[in-house]
Amino acid sequence: MGLIKVGVIGIGNMGGSHILQLDKGYINGATLTAVCDRNDHRIEWVKNNTTGEVQLFQDEEAFLNESGIDAVIIATPHYTHPEVAIKAFARGMHVLVEKPAGVYTKSVLEMNAAAKASGKVFGIVYNQRTNPLYQKIRELIQSGELGEIKRTNWIVTDWYRSQSYYDSNEWRATWKGEGGGVLLNQAPHQLDLWQWTTGLMPKYIQAFCSVGKYHDIEVEDDVTAYVEYENGATGVFITSTGEAPGTNRFEIVGDRGKIVVENEELVFYRLTQSEREFNASYKGSFGQPECWKVDIPIKGENSDHLGIIQNWTDAILKGTPLLAPGEEGVKALEISNAIYLSSWLNQKVELPINAELYYQKLQEKIKHSSLSRTGNAVR
Amino acid sequence: MGLIKVGVIGIGNMGGSHILQLDKGYINGATLTAVCDRNDHRIEWVKNNTTGEVQLFQDEEAFLNESGIDAVIIATPHYTHPEVAIKAFARGMHVLVEKPAGVYTKSVLEMNAAAKASGKVFGIVYNQRTNPLYQKIRELIQSGELGEIKRTNWIVTDWYRSQSYYDSNEWRATWKGEGGGVLLNQAPHQLDLWQWTTGLMPKYIQAFCSVGKYHDIEVEDDVTAYVEYENGATGVFITSTGEAPGTNRFEIVGDRGKIVVENEELVFYRLTQSEREFNASYKGSFGQPECWKVDIPIKGENSDHLGIIQNWTDAILKGTPLLAPGEEGVKALEISNAIYLSSWLNQKVELPINAELYYQKLQEKIKHSSLSRTGNAVR
């Protein structure tokens, strides 16, 4: 099999980055064949910044029907990910979609069904999954080293944004333009890693979102979510764009110890026996299981976006397992949708949420959105 | 004025410790004059472990009426703190009460009223307030260094207890015997420091308590509480007796930076300007205020229980301001009562809570308590 002919649709920050990596030949087995964006300036940018022969499209249908590409990277606005992916699958293309998978699970589930029916390779740009630190956490949990999980806690408030950031584009931080705030635009990676490393999806969520707390925006910029898992474990996820300096600290407590990640350092507190066993057998007053503080080396580079695109290309060419299967994009989205729904209904919600109810509630938000235009700025 | 004649009522772990410190002459200006406990063994213990002349009582009324003491330290079971204190104030005594102030705010408010009416010196054994680390946090906040508070987060799960601990006394971890679990018995110090250092009481609380999650007990051993403050700030408090090794990490985010305490170390991340001002004036895309990581020396010793008793004695003798005024005991209790009430009602509750409603709900718990005896084990 020769080079995979790759097209990129949507030339914003991320699409532009993918275009450059492909054009420079950084991805083995793939060649940049076509790009698509409605915006003249962005097409001009591609002309001026790429060296290879690239077909330029401003019309989505023409891009999909006439470019002759085998595979497409979708970096359009969040809302449009599912519809573009479904069209691509219908034409027999492989798909790599930017995060978040979409804005509401209803459409993302349709995208997943289309992917499955097509049999094509479907990936999502969860580039933090290439970070060996999070891979190691996942390994410690999957291998049973940490034992049954009791509690998770992620404070990820290092997503500081100023008002000027939000003011830089009118679609930013609007229900109509982006479909959410910090949960949908800044924190999707951590929402994904939260469930990916632990292997646990919340069963119930009760969440508290503050809308426009630190900025003049119509969506949330501050969130605290409490979750309960099927096995009885609990968790908390806190994120904000209004704190400086932010925190990024992830703690996972298990029956055999505790993992703490802060400042990109992993510490594993390892019990020499199961706490549940200790609890059942100990006869003294104030004892607790022996605990070792273990330094675990983190090997390997964080290959990031490049790693995700290469892995997706290898999956197409050689059947390499995907690090971030596209179908898994719905998980982080399910969590963020549930957080919104809980906050709107002011009650605990069960996962999976009622996707239709969420869609309807979202339409109400969109109807009253301050974004007046019908179009999308970056497509 | 000569030596203050001090009596101690309730000779459990804490009462015994106070008796020894007084008997050894560690408290300037105070002398141990009388002790009281129903239990023969405990009275015997005092005989064998003290050197001074101490009157021994097994009857509370006789102790209060006949001992001739000026001041009393109350270390009886939690439930009885207010009733004993009220009797002492009625006899013109100064009072130092062990934590928690009581079990429900209704009776503690009555105790506070009696204290006020008596004009006597009323302290509470919040001995963690003598820790210079928490004093420094309070100072950084009171002086405005941290700026307006945005968020607080305390994970204090280093209260590990085994089943054998709970089994050691039948009154432990029962609604009838202790009136609560980890919130009332292990975490009151942190609940107090949480409000004392920040100067903020929550306005609303929504909490999630797990009853007997890790132990065969009828009260909670795992808690996550979400709070909202009057100024819009939010907070989370997590505590448990089922995790090993536990965490003790307190984070306070303000407009001018962030304070983090973990492993008894204080780090102050200090912004060179207010975040709110930066947000309003910055014109770029991804900038944030300059931040300095500041090491602040923690001076002085943690005088602990000794410091509290000395300070209370000095307040009686010289009018020294109390580090832990007894009237403030209701604050941490108000928080823990609100956490229980929110958990029982499965809804957000406003503070101050309805003290009468809480009292009634608690009576239902007591009615179904597994503790069958009518008496109290340690009094």
Boltz contact constraints between the chains, C-beta under 6 A:
constraints:
  - contact:
      token1: [A, 160]
      token2: [B, 288]
      max_distance: 6.0
  - contact:
      token1: [A, 162]
      token2: [B, 279]
      max_distance: 6.0
  - contact:
      token1: [A, 162]
      token2: [B, 282]
      max_distance: 6.0
  - contact:
      token1: [A, 163]
      token2: [B, 279]
      max_distance: 6.0
  - contact:
      token1: [A, 164]
      token2: [B, 282]
      max_distance: 6.0
  - contact:
      token1: [A, 164]
      token2: [B, 283]
      max_distance: 6.0
  - contact:
      token1: [A, 165]
      token2: [B, 285]
      max_distance: 6.0
  - contact:
      token1: [A, 224]
      token2: [B, 226]
      max_distance: 6.0
  - contact:
      token1: [A, 224]
      token2: [B, 234]
      max_distance: 6.0
  - contact:
      token1: [A, 226]
      token2: [B, 224]
      max_distance: 6.0
  - contact:
      token1: [A, 234]
      token2: [B, 224]
      max_distance: 6.0
  - contact:
      token1: [A, 236]
      token2: [B, 236]
      max_distance: 6.0
  - contact:
      token1: [A, 243]
      token2: [B, 253]
      max_distance: 6.0
  - contact:
      token1: [A, 244]
      token2: [B, 275]
      max_distance: 6.0
  - contact:
      token1: [A, 244]
      token2: [B, 288]
      max_distance: 6.0
  - contact:
      token1: [A, 244]
      token2: [B, 289]
      max_distance: 6.0
  - contact:
      token1: [A, 245]
      token2: [B, 269]
      max_distance: 6.0
  - contact:
      token1: [A, 245]
      token2: [B, 291]
      max_distance: 6.0
  - contact:
      token1: [A, 253]
      token2: [B, 243]
      max_distance: 6.0
  - contact:
      token1: [A, 269]
      token2: [B, 245]
      max_distance: 6.0
  - contact:
      token1: [A, 275]
      token2: [B, 244]
      max_distance: 6.0
  - contact:
      token1: [A, 279]
      token2: [B, 162]
      max_distance: 6.0
  - contact:
      token1: [A, 279]
      token2: [B, 163]
      max_distance: 6.0
  - contact:
      token1: [A, 282]
      token2: [B, 162]
      max_distance: 6.0
  - contact:
      token1: [A, 282]
      token2: [B, 164]
      max_distance: 6.0
  - contact:
      token1: [A, 283]
      token2: [B, 164]
      max_distance: 6.0
  - contact:
      token1: [A, 285]
      token2: [B, 165]
      max_distance: 6.0
  - contact:
      token1: [A, 288]
      token2: [B, 160]
      max_distance: 6.0
  - contact:
      token1: [A, 288]
      token2: [B, 244]
      max_distance: 6.0
  - contact:
      token1: [A, 289]
      token2: [B, 244]
      max_distance: 6.0
  - contact:
      token1: [A, 291]
      token2: [B, 245]
      max_distance: 6.0
